Amino acid sequence: MSTTFTEENNIEINYGSLKTLTVLTYVGSSIQLIMGLWQYATADKRVADMEKQMASPDFDKMPDFVKKMMTPEALQQAKAMAANNLPLLVLALIGGVLGIMGAMQMRKLKMQGYYIWLLSEIVPVIGTVIFVGTSLFSGFAIIGLIFPLVFIILYTLQRKYLINK
């Protein structure tokens, strides 16, 4: 899906899939900003709700998949996230803003946009591992690593279209 545009001086510019990827990056970065703020606002409540549900006499009546998500390890992870609430918010905000900035630069076909965007994908993951640990990326939460990996591969394949310095 290669889109070709023409500027006023009749120079043909090929964007490849960059336009599609940058729109998806705008959406993903916006969601990251919103989720970072939501996580910051509700972290303590989530820990309290989890403790309440685990102590409830109805816990044994819950479906098995719910019980698997409500383990002592998951509670410790939620407590670690609540304890490091502010650093995780800062990481989410940095990641979201850098992602949007990088996508804007790549729309102008600037290579520096790729590196700015790449930081927006790597910094939050490394920061989360530092503050929460690697247990966060187990089970269903592994999607938090799969999306950045897929986008890193897709953007890397489109770097050839980034012709401006």
Phi and psi restraints in degrees (value plus and minus 20) as a CYANA .aco file:
   2 SER   PHI    -126.8   -86.8
   2 SER   PSI     103.5   143.5
   3 THR   PHI    -126.2   -86.2
   3 THR   PSI     111.1   151.1
   4 THR   PHI    -134.0   -94.0
   4 THR   PSI     112.0   152.0
   5 PHE   PHI    -141.7  -101.7
   5 PHE   PSI     136.7   176.7
   6 THR   PHI    -140.6  -100.6
   6 THR   PSI     111.3   151.3
   7 GLU   PHI    -108.4   -68.4
   7 GLU   PSI     158.8   198.8
   8 GLU   PHI     -80.7   -40.7
   8 GLU   PSI     -53.6   -13.6
   9 ASN   PHI    -111.2   -71.2
   9 ASN   PSI       7.1    47.1
  10 ASN   PHI      34.6    74.6
  10 ASN   PSI      14.9    54.9
  11 ILE   PHI    -117.1   -77.1
  11 ILE   PSI     105.1   145.1
  12 GLU   PHI    -100.1   -60.1
  12 GLU   PSI     107.8   147.8
  13 ILE   PHI    -135.2   -95.2
  13 ILE   PSI     107.3   147.3
  14 ASN   PHI    -126.5   -86.5
  14 ASN   PSI     102.1   142.1
  15 TYR   PHI    -117.4   -77.4
  15 TYR   PSI     -32.0     8.0
  16 GLY   PHI      37.9    77.9
  16 GLY   PSI    -150.9  -110.9
  17 SER   PHI    -121.4   -81.4
  17 SER   PSI      -5.8    34.2
  18 LEU   PHI     -80.5   -40.5
  18 LEU   PSI     -60.1   -20.1
  19 LYS   PHI     -81.9   -41.9
  19 LYS   PSI     -64.4   -24.4
  20 THR   PHI     -84.6   -44.6
  20 THR   PSI     -66.2   -26.2
  21 LEU   PHI     -83.2   -43.2
  21 LEU   PSI     -59.1   -19.1
  22 THR   PHI     -89.6   -49.6
  22 THR   PSI     -55.3   -15.3
  23 VAL   PHI     -83.6   -43.6
  23 VAL   PSI     -63.4   -23.4
  24 LEU   PHI     -83.2   -43.2
  24 LEU   PSI     -54.3   -14.3
  25 THR   PHI     -88.6   -48.6
  25 THR   PSI     -60.4   -20.4
  26 TYR   PHI     -78.0   -38.0
  26 TYR   PSI     -65.2   -25.2
  27 VAL   PHI     -84.9   -44.9
  27 VAL   PSI     -68.9   -28.9
  28 GLY   PHI     -83.1   -43.1
  28 GLY   PSI     -60.7   -20.7
  29 SER   PHI     -88.3   -48.3
  29 SER   PSI     -57.2   -17.2
  30 SER   PHI     -84.5   -44.5
  30 SER   PSI     -62.2   -22.2
  31 ILE   PHI     -83.3   -43.3
  31 ILE   PSI     -59.7   -19.7
  32 GLN   PHI     -81.6   -41.6
  32 GLN   PSI     -62.0   -22.0
  33 LEU   PHI     -82.9   -42.9
  33 LEU   PSI     -66.3   -26.3
  34 ILE   PHI     -84.8   -44.8
  34 ILE   PSI     -65.3   -25.3
  35 MET   PHI     -86.8   -46.8
  35 MET   PSI     -54.5   -14.5
  36 GLY   PHI     -83.1   -43.1
  36 GLY   PSI     -63.1   -23.1
  37 LEU   PHI     -87.4   -47.4
  37 LEU   PSI     -60.7   -20.7
  38 TRP   PHI     -84.2   -44.2
  38 TRP   PSI     -63.9   -23.9
  39 GLN   PHI     -81.3   -41.3
  39 GLN   PSI     -61.1   -21.1
  40 TYR   PHI     -83.1   -43.1
  40 TYR   PSI     -60.6   -20.6
  41 ALA   PHI     -95.8   -55.8
  41 ALA   PSI     -44.8    -4.8
  42 THR   PHI    -138.2   -98.2
  42 THR   PSI     -11.7    28.3
  43 ALA   PHI     -80.5   -40.5
  43 ALA   PSI     -68.5   -28.5
  44 ASP   PHI     -86.0   -46.0
  44 ASP   PSI     -57.9   -17.9
  45 LYS   PHI     -85.4   -45.4
  45 LYS   PSI     -58.8   -18.8
  46 ARG   PHI     -83.8   -43.8
  46 ARG   PSI     -60.5   -20.5
  47 VAL   PHI     -84.2   -44.2
  47 VAL   PSI     -65.8   -25.8
  48 ALA   PHI     -82.2   -42.2
  48 ALA   PSI     -62.9   -22.9
  49 ASP   PHI     -84.0   -44.0
  49 ASP   PSI     -59.7   -19.7
  50 MET   PHI     -86.3   -46.3
  50 MET   PSI     -63.5   -23.5
  51 GLU   PHI     -82.6   -42.6
  51 GLU   PSI     -61.0   -21.0
  52 LYS   PHI     -83.6   -43.6
  52 LYS   PSI     -64.2   -24.2
  53 GLN   PHI     -86.8   -46.8
  53 GLN   PSI     -59.5   -19.5
  54 MET   PHI     -88.7   -48.7
  54 MET   PSI     -49.0    -9.0
  55 ALA   PHI    -107.9   -67.9
  55 ALA   PSI     -29.0    11.0
  56 SER   PHI     -87.8   -47.8
  56 SER   PSI     122.6   162.6
  57 PRO   PHI     -86.7   -46.7
  57 PRO   PSI     -39.6     0.4
  58 ASP   PHI    -102.2   -62.2
  58 ASP   PSI     -20.9    19.1
  59 PHE   PHI     -79.3   -39.3
  59 PHE   PSI     -58.7   -18.7
  60 ASP   PHI     -88.1   -48.1
  60 ASP   PSI     -41.4    -1.4
  61 LYS   PHI    -105.5   -65.5
  61 LYS   PSI     -30.9     9.1
  62 MET   PHI     -90.2   -50.2
  62 MET   PSI     134.3   174.3
  63 PRO   PHI     -81.0   -41.0
  63 PRO   PSI     135.9   175.9
  64 ASP   PHI     -80.8   -40.8
  64 ASP   PSI     -58.4   -18.4
  65 PHE   PHI     -84.9   -44.9
  65 PHE   PSI     -50.2   -10.2
  66 VAL   PHI     -91.8   -51.8
  66 VAL   PSI     -61.3   -21.3
  67 LYS   PHI     -82.2   -42.2
  67 LYS   PSI     -55.2   -15.2
  68 LYS   PHI     -88.3   -48.3
  68 LYS   PSI     -46.6    -6.6
  69 MET   PHI    -104.8   -64.8
  69 MET   PSI     -38.1     1.9
  70 MET   PHI    -126.3   -86.3
  70 MET   PSI      39.3    79.3
  71 THR   PHI    -116.9   -76.9
  71 THR   PSI     143.5   183.5
  72 PRO   PHI     -78.9   -38.9
  72 PRO   PSI     -52.6   -12.6
  73 GLU   PHI     -86.4   -46.4
  73 GLU   PSI     -61.1   -21.1
  74 ALA   PHI     -84.9   -44.9
  74 ALA   PSI     -56.5   -16.5
  75 LEU   PHI     -86.3   -46.3
  75 LEU   PSI     -62.6   -22.6
  76 GLN   PHI     -81.9   -41.9
  76 GLN   PSI     -59.8   -19.8
  77 GLN   PHI     -84.1   -44.1
  77 GLN   PSI     -63.3   -23.3
  78 ALA   PHI     -83.9   -43.9
  78 ALA   PSI     -58.1   -18.1
  79 LYS   PHI     -86.5   -46.5
  79 LYS   PSI     -59.7   -19.7
  80 ALA   PHI     -84.7   -44.7
  80 ALA   PSI     -59.0   -19.0
  81 MET   PHI     -87.3   -47.3
  81 MET   PSI     -58.7   -18.7
  82 ALA   PHI     -88.9   -48.9
  82 ALA   PSI     -56.8   -16.8
  83 ALA   PHI     -88.3   -48.3
  83 ALA   PSI     -50.5   -10.5
  84 ASN   PHI    -128.2   -88.2
  84 ASN   PSI      17.6    57.6
  85 ASN   PHI     -80.3   -40.3
  85 ASN   PSI     -68.3   -28.3
  86 LEU   PHI     -86.8   -46.8
  86 LEU   PSI     -66.8   -26.8
  87 PRO   PHI     -80.5   -40.5
  87 PRO   PSI     -56.5   -16.5
  88 LEU   PHI     -88.5   -48.5
  88 LEU   PSI     -54.6   -14.6
  89 LEU   PHI     -84.0   -44.0
  89 LEU   PSI     -65.9   -25.9
  90 VAL   PHI     -80.8   -40.8
  90 VAL   PSI     -63.1   -23.1
  91 LEU   PHI     -82.4   -42.4
  91 LEU   PSI     -61.7   -21.7
  92 ALA   PHI     -85.0   -45.0
  92 ALA   PSI     -61.5   -21.5
  93 LEU   PHI     -87.1   -47.1
  93 LEU   PSI     -63.0   -23.0
  94 ILE   PHI     -81.4   -41.4
  94 ILE   PSI     -66.9   -26.9
  95 GLY   PHI     -81.5   -41.5
  95 GLY   PSI     -63.9   -23.9
  96 GLY   PHI     -85.4   -45.4
  96 GLY   PSI     -65.9   -25.9
  97 VAL   PHI     -86.9   -46.9
  97 VAL   PSI     -64.6   -24.6
  98 LEU   PHI     -83.5   -43.5
  98 LEU   PSI     -55.9   -15.9
  99 GLY   PHI     -83.0   -43.0
  99 GLY   PSI     -64.6   -24.6
 100 ILE   PHI     -86.4   -46.4
 100 ILE   PSI     -63.2   -23.2
 101 MET   PHI     -82.2   -42.2
 101 MET   PSI     -64.0   -24.0
 102 GLY   PHI     -83.3   -43.3
 102 GLY   PSI     -62.4   -22.4
 103 ALA   PHI     -84.1   -44.1
 103 ALA   PSI     -59.1   -19.1
 104 MET   PHI     -82.4   -42.4
 104 MET   PSI     -61.0   -21.0
 105 GLN   PHI     -87.1   -47.1
 105 GLN   PSI     -59.0   -19.0
 106 MET   PHI     -89.1   -49.1
 106 MET   PSI     -48.6    -8.6
 107 ARG   PHI     -84.1   -44.1
 107 ARG   PSI     -45.5    -5.5
 108 LYS   PHI    -110.9   -70.9
 108 LYS   PSI     -10.1    29.9
 109 LEU   PHI      43.1    83.1
 109 LEU   PSI      11.9    51.9
 110 LYS   PHI    -115.3   -75.3
 110 LYS   PSI     109.7   149.7
 111 MET   PHI     -84.5   -44.5
 111 MET   PSI     -51.7   -11.7
 112 GLN   PHI     -81.6   -41.6
 112 GLN   PSI     -47.3    -7.3
 113 GLY   PHI     -81.9   -41.9
 113 GLY   PSI     -55.9   -15.9
 114 TYR   PHI     -83.2   -43.2
 114 TYR   PSI     -64.4   -24.4
 115 TYR   PHI     -90.8   -50.8
 115 TYR   PSI     -56.2   -16.2
 116 ILE   PHI     -84.0   -44.0
 116 ILE   PSI     -66.1   -26.1
 117 TRP   PHI     -83.1   -43.1
 117 TRP   PSI     -61.2   -21.2
 118 LEU   PHI     -79.0   -39.0
 118 LEU   PSI     -59.8   -19.8
 119 LEU   PHI     -81.6   -41.6
 119 LEU   PSI     -57.8   -17.8
 120 SER   PHI     -85.7   -45.7
 120 SER   PSI     -42.9    -2.9
 121 GLU   PHI    -108.7   -68.7
 121 GLU   PSI     -55.4   -15.4
 122 ILE   PHI    -107.3   -67.3
 122 ILE   PSI     -62.4   -22.4
 123 VAL   PHI     -78.9   -38.9
 123 VAL   PSI     -68.3   -28.3
 124 PRO   PHI     -82.8   -42.8
 124 PRO   PSI     -55.8   -15.8
 125 VAL   PHI     -86.6   -46.6
 125 VAL   PSI     -67.6   -27.6
 126 ILE   PHI     -84.3   -44.3
 126 ILE   PSI     -63.0   -23.0
 127 GLY   PHI     -82.5   -42.5
 127 GLY   PSI     -60.0   -20.0
 128 THR   PHI     -84.9   -44.9
 128 THR   PSI     -60.1   -20.1
 129 VAL   PHI     -83.2   -43.2
 129 VAL   PSI     -59.1   -19.1
 130 ILE   PHI     -85.8   -45.8
 130 ILE   PSI     -65.0   -25.0
 131 PHE   PHI    -106.2   -66.2
 131 PHE   PSI     -49.6    -9.6
 132 VAL   PHI    -133.8   -93.8
 132 VAL   PSI     -53.3   -13.3
 133 GLY   PHI      87.0   127.0
 133 GLY   PSI     154.3   194.3
 134 THR   PHI    -102.7   -62.7
 134 THR   PSI     -30.7     9.3
 135 SER   PHI     -84.7   -44.7
 135 SER   PSI     -38.5     1.5
 136 LEU   PHI     -84.1   -44.1
 136 LEU   PSI     -48.5    -8.5
 137 PHE   PHI    -120.2   -80.2
 137 PHE   PSI      30.8    70.8
 138 SER   PHI    -145.5  -105.5
 138 SER   PSI     136.3   176.3
 139 GLY   PHI      46.1    86.1
 139 GLY   PSI    -156.7  -116.7
 140 PHE   PHI     -87.8   -47.8
 140 PHE   PSI     -44.8    -4.8
 141 ALA   PHI     -90.3   -50.3
 141 ALA   PSI     -26.3    13.7
 142 ILE   PHI     -82.7   -42.7
 142 ILE   PSI     -38.8     1.2
 143 ILE   PHI     -79.9   -39.9
 143 ILE   PSI     -48.9    -8.9
 144 GLY   PHI     -81.1   -41.1
 144 GLY   PSI     -39.8     0.2
 145 LEU   PHI    -121.9   -81.9
 145 LEU   PSI     -48.1    -8.1
 146 ILE   PHI     -89.0   -49.0
 146 ILE   PSI     -64.3   -24.3
 147 PHE   PHI     -79.8   -39.8
 147 PHE   PSI     -70.1   -30.1
 148 PRO   PHI     -80.1   -40.1
 148 PRO   PSI     -58.3   -18.3
 149 LEU   PHI     -83.9   -43.9
 149 LEU   PSI     -64.3   -24.3
 150 VAL   PHI     -82.9   -42.9
 150 VAL   PSI     -63.7   -23.7
 151 PHE   PHI     -88.4   -48.4
 151 PHE   PSI     -55.5   -15.5
 152 ILE   PHI     -81.3   -41.3
 152 ILE   PSI     -63.3   -23.3
 153 ILE   PHI     -84.0   -44.0
 153 ILE   PSI     -67.2   -27.2
 154 LEU   PHI     -83.4   -43.4
 154 LEU   PSI     -64.9   -24.9
 155 TYR   PHI     -86.8   -46.8
 155 TYR   PSI     -57.5   -17.5
 156 THR   PHI     -83.0   -43.0
 156 THR   PSI     -57.0   -17.0
 157 LEU   PHI     -88.3   -48.3
 157 LEU   PSI     -41.7    -1.7
 158 GLN   PHI    -117.6   -77.6
 158 GLN   PSI     -18.6    21.4
 159 ARG   PHI     -79.4   -39.4
 159 ARG   PSI     -46.6    -6.6
 160 LYS   PHI     -81.1   -41.1
 160 LYS   PSI     -41.5    -1.5
 161 TYR   PHI    -106.0   -66.0
 161 TYR   PSI     -29.8    10.2
 162 LEU   PHI    -105.1   -65.1
 162 LEU   PSI      71.5   111.5
 163 ILE   PHI    -120.8   -80.8
 163 ILE   PSI     -32.5     7.5
 164 ASN   PHI    -116.7   -76.7
 164 ASN   PSI     122.8   162.8
